[in-house]
Amino acid sequence: MTLRRIQVKRVCSVGLLFGLLLVPRPVGAAETGDRVRQTVEQTIDVMQKAQQQEDAWAGQRADLLARFQSLQAEKKRLERTREGLEQRLAFEEKALLEGRRKAEGARWIEHELQGYLESVVARLEEFIRKDLPFLPAERSQRIASVKECLMRPDSGVAEKYRRVMEALQIEADYGRSAEVVQDRVVIDGKPLMVDILRLGRIAVFWRTPDGSRAGHFDPATGEYEPLDSRYHREIEKAMQIARRERTTDLVRLPLGRIVVQ
């Protein structure tokens, strides 16, 4: 029942009751009139309370409707948030799986590369052992340093690879260079301090500082052997060229025979 209908009904009822009160009554009907008046007043009071309850309910209904609409909006917002979180979670799970796959692949590559680098260093060490005997301390120390790098857990794959490639490059460069160094070698069973000339990896010659003796390293015997005096001048000349003390020139030096190991 709407507010307007209640008000119309109230007006009609009150009008009817007042009409009854205005009708002339006998004196003996006073008691009846009092009861009627009391009934009218009670009816009016009931209708007023009903109207107040209706008004209160209308306010509550408006509040509940507003609250319902607010909750509906909040529900939609939470649903959108949930969808966003689900999408983000799915993306992160995918990224995590991809990261694990890459990590497993990286570990496999690291394991395989570790074994490969160790085999390369082992072959390089064996090659140096069979190579001409020049810069033995330097070359041995370099191999030991590379081995230590390969064994260290805090060395990354890139660093290990770089160190091995660096050692290979240095050894390769020896084959394209000539140098003179001073070292102590055993000649005729006696240690002797001499100047050593290395011509790439082709030959190694030696000469005493006073120039009285000279010779070469014989790969076949693994010994430093003297040469005829006719080669002394040529060895000295080659050393001067290697030191850049004179211009490049032709020299006649015995290269010995090729030995297949």
Buried (B, 14 or more C-beta within 10 A) or exposed (E): EEEEEBEEEBEEBBEEBEEEEEEEEEEEEEEEEEEBEEEBEEBBEEBEEEBEEBEEEEEEEEEEEEEEEEEEEEEEEEEEEEEEEEEEEEEEEEEEEEEEEEEEEEEEEEEEBBEEBBEBBEEBBEEBEEBBBBBEEEBEEBBEEBBEBBEEEEBEBEEBBEBBEEBBEEBEEBEEEBBBEEBEBEBEEEEBEBBBBBBBBEBBBBBBEEEEBBBBBBBEEEBBBBBEEEBBEBBBBBBBBBEEEEEEEEBEBBEBEEEEE
